[in-house]
Amino acid sequence: MAGRFYPADPARLAADVDALLSAAAASTCDRLPALVVPHAGYRYSGQVAAMAYALARTWSPARAVLLGPAHFVPLTGSAVPRAAEWSTPLGPVPVDAAAWERATSVPGVRAADEPHAGEHSMEVQVPFLQRSLDPRLPVLPVVTAAAPDDVADLLDAVVGPDTLVIASTDLSHHLPDAEARRRDGRTLDAVLALDPGGIGPGSACGAAALRGLLTWAGRTGRAPTLLCYRTSADATGDRSRVVGYASLALA
C-alpha cells in the first residue's frame, strides 16, 4: 500500500507520521492499553489513528498483535502469515515467532499468506508502530472472521503483559455524514459498553476483530475510552458519502 494509503518515500513517510503523532493530544495510561484504530489512507484517518499511537508510545511493548479483516479474500476463522517479516518503506519488522507458534496451536487459526498479501488494514498500522515505538517491533498480524469468543481465545493464547493489542477497523461506509454519525454513535455506545452484540451488520468493516477484542477486554477487566471520532468529511469536506473513523483505548 506504499504510495497509495501512505507515502512510499521513507523520509516523507517518517515526517508525515511524526507530524501526526506530534499533533495528537498528549495523554497517559497506567496500563498498557489495547487499541482500536482506523485503517484508511493517512489523509483520511491518520489524525484519528495518531491519537491512539501517541498514547501507546508512553510504553515499551515487546510485540504488537494486529487484528483486522480480510477485505478481499474469503475467510473463515483466523489466519496468520507464513512470512517471517513484513516490510514498509521504513524497513522490515519481524513476525513474532513465539506468538506465531502459540497462535497456530489455537483451533481455527491457520497459517496462510494469501489473506494478508493484498490487505491494507494491518499494513497501514506498521509505520505508526515503527515511528511511535520501535522500528523493529515484532508483530503478529491476524486477519479474522472468527466468532468473538474464538478471537478472545486467540488473544488469551498470545497476549502477555508486554503485548500491545490493536484491532483495526473503520466504521460505517458511504452514508451521508449525519446518518453516518448517528450509526457510528450507536456502534461506539456498544463498544464503550463492552457489548459485542451491539455491533450490527454494516457498522464496522473489522467487526470480527472488534467484537473479539471487546470479548477479551471483558474477560481481562479492561475499560474502553474513546480518544477520537471523525468522518472522512472532516478531511475532504464532502458530506454526501463518508466513512467513519474512531480510535479507542482499552485499559
Order of alpha helices (4+ residues) and beta strands (2+ residues): alpha-beta-alpha-beta-beta-beta-beta-alpha-beta-alpha-alpha-beta-alpha-beta-beta-alpha-alpha-beta-alpha-beta
